[in-house]
Amino acid sequence: MLRLLSRIHLAYIGLFFIACVGVFIYEATYVWPVQRCESHGGWWSARYHQCATPMPIWRITGRRPGTPEAAHRAP
């Protein structure tokens, strides 16, 4: 009986160790990169697993906010 209990204990310890390694791998693969990216002010893409820098629209259009061209004109 003692031999059976020691095998069951070892099986539970092995399952616990595998679960801990799985949680560590999940954290290192999915959670830590997101936190690192967002702490630097970036945007995280879950689809591509990449950190991107936000780009303001005025860089694309060439019109800075507050200029007369950017103001809304009433009809």
Secondary structure, 3 states (H helix, E strand, C coil): CHHHHHHHHHHHHHHHHHHHHHHHHHHHHHHHHHHHHHHCCCEEECCCCEEECCCCHHHHHCCCCCCCCCCCCCC
